[in-house]
Amino acid sequence: MKLHPPTFWKHVMTVLGGALGAQALPLLAAPLITRLCTPADMGAFSLWLAIVAVTTIGATLRMETAMILDHDTEQQRTCFGVVLYSATITAVIVTALTVGAHLVDVPAIRQLTWPALLTVGIGTWLTANMQTTLAYATSHNAFGKAARAKVWGAGTIAVAQLVLLFVGVGGVALLAGQLIGLFTGLMMARHFLQPPPARIGWTPGPEARAYLARHRNFWRYALPSNLLNNLVGQLPLFLIGMRHGAMAAGLYALTQRVLAAPISLLAASVLEVFKRQSVHEFQTVGNCKQAYRYTFKVLMLLGLAPSLTLLLFSPHLFAWVFGPAWREAGELAQILAPLYFLNFVASPLSYVFFVTGKQNVDLWWQLTLFVMTVSAFVIPGSLHDNVLWYAIGYSSLYFVYLHMSWQCSQNRLATA
């Protein structure tokens, strides 16, 4: 199968247009938000957001990824039902666990207010269903409709947070604005895409059980792998909050948010197209190395300039854009810039593990990454020291990851 660059770029630009809209308003609002809230407020909100990001993976069972492989309406209806059931159960469990952790005074959780504790399940449920609806859009090449839904959601988050901060609601404004935006985005996604309604019941029906059995590699390997990946991504925030306090967590949270922007904007847009290209090529010729090679070059080209800018100028940029109180966040960004460049390139290409059924290989790599991350942040030292060790270790593992994913794209990687 030959890739058609004009078609590839057409789809990328459609997704990118939505991503730009979805990220532009939050990024434009960020300089105002950082002047209306403290780093400690940002740290507490980011901790809530991190919990939601991790638990959402469990809520979907990674079935939204399987939906892209199934185009039959009944199969996709079953997938929606599986995720709806799983997300509801997960939302109840995670709310109970976070409240319990607060009552027994777990260090990281004690920073959360009662509104945050009681709404973490709601945030998980909304995010899980939104991700599944967007996966449905990808399976039907409905990139434009998905883009509009993302813009509605992200724009509502930014506007709601700013309005609530201006009227003096306080730190809870960030949380409330996020929930309002998540709900709005989900409603608009379902309005634009009109996905098949899910069959729901008190227990999963025979169709749901058969669907879970057929796609068992996703919840058997991809689920723990992605849970570890998201946990590792959020783990520095937890560990920094425990060791260095809420203010340090807030500084790191802003750093993470800014550095993740190119990944959210560009890499995620390329990924949505790469999913389709790689699946089609693998089903046609038995490998997806051409799609992989082309996507790798695109990601290298797109990621180089933003990464160099952050590496050279981030302390000054952060102080100028977000205010002098956030200059240290720019210093952290400078340390992490090379790592996020490798993340920008490697993360979208990791989809080949799903395409080729090698989710178990990805799981072992994630386990190694988890051990490295914990080690980097338990080593005695300053905040900057811990972040530096983390960046060095993570970057080294990304080179291994790229090699494995390239072998996988050629269908030459042995099963671990």
Summary of the structure (lengths in Angstrom):
residues: 416
radius of gyration: 20.5
end to end distance: 28.3
largest distance: 59.4
contacts: 1493
relative contact order: 0.12
helix: 85%
strand: 0%
